[in-house]
Amino acid sequence: RDGSRSGILVYLDILESAVGHEACFATISMLDFYLTPMLRWLAIYPSEHKGWYTLSYYPNLFALAARVEGLSSVKASANAEGLGANSFTAPKPPNPPEGSPT
């Protein structure tokens, strides 16, 4: 597991640099809707191994997540799924108003 984490952190550094320098990240794209849930999942899963990753260490990725999180469509889906107001920038496990998250 530690090797996987090390590899993920290397890729996060690459993404952090790309988001800060590539024009394709200047506006919301489909990639953002793929990337932000991945960032969320890194923060909350597996539940017994939290704390090895912190989005705020990556200011460009944090800004991208905040931008996506602010979209009305994302707010609506986060509310429906019980993800909280900061579903990407301060994620916590889902707590849907109906049903089960599993």
N, C-alpha and C positions, 0 to 999 in steps of 0.2 A: 504494500500500500504506500509506503514512503517513497518508493521509486515513481509510482504514478503521480503522487503529489508534486514531486520535484519536476517531472515532465510538464505537468499542468502549469506550474508556476513559470516555467520557461516560456510556454506558449502564451500565458497571460502577459508577460513582458513584451512579447512580439506584438500581440494585439494592442496593448497599451500604446506602443510606438506607432503602429499603423493608424489607430483611431486619431491620434494626435497630428498625423502628418498627411494622411491620404484624403484627397478631395471627396472620394466616394462616401466618406463618413460625415460629410458636412450637412447632409439632409437625411431624414429617416428613410430607410430602405428595408427590403425584406430581410436582409442580413441582420439588421438590428432586432427584428422580431424573433430570430433564431438565437442570436447571441445573448440577449438579456435573460431569457429563461435559463440558459446554461449557467450564466453567472449566478443566478438565484439558486439553482440546484447545488452549485459548489458550496454555497454558504450554509445550506440547511441539511444536506445529505452527505454521508450517513449521519444520522442524528447523534450517534455516540462519539463522533469525531469532529465536532465543530471547533472553530477557532484557528484552523491552520491557514485559512484564507480570509482576507478582509478586503472588500471592494474598495474601500477608501484609500488603500495603498496605491490604487491605480486611478488617478484623477481623471484621465480621459475616458476610461471605461465607466467610471462613476457618473460623469457628465452625460455620457450616452445613455446609461440606464435611467438617469433622472429625466432626460428628454423623452424617452419612450414611456416611462411611468406617468408622465404628465398628459399623455394623450387621452382624450375622453373615451375612446374605445377600449383602451387598456385599463383605465379606471373602472369602467363598467364591468369588464370581464374579471378584474381582480376582486371587485365587490361581490360578484356572483359566485366566485370560487372561494371566497373567504381568505384572500391573500393579504389583506390589510392595505392601508393607504400607501405604504412604501414597499410595495411588493418586490421591487428590484434593488433599491438602495439600502433598505434595512429589512431584508426578508425574514419571515418567520414561517413555521409550518402552517399549511392551509387549515382553515377552520370554516368550512362552508356552512352557510345558513341552513342548507338542507342536505341531507344525505351524508356520505362519508367521503373523505379525500382519497381513500384507497379503493 
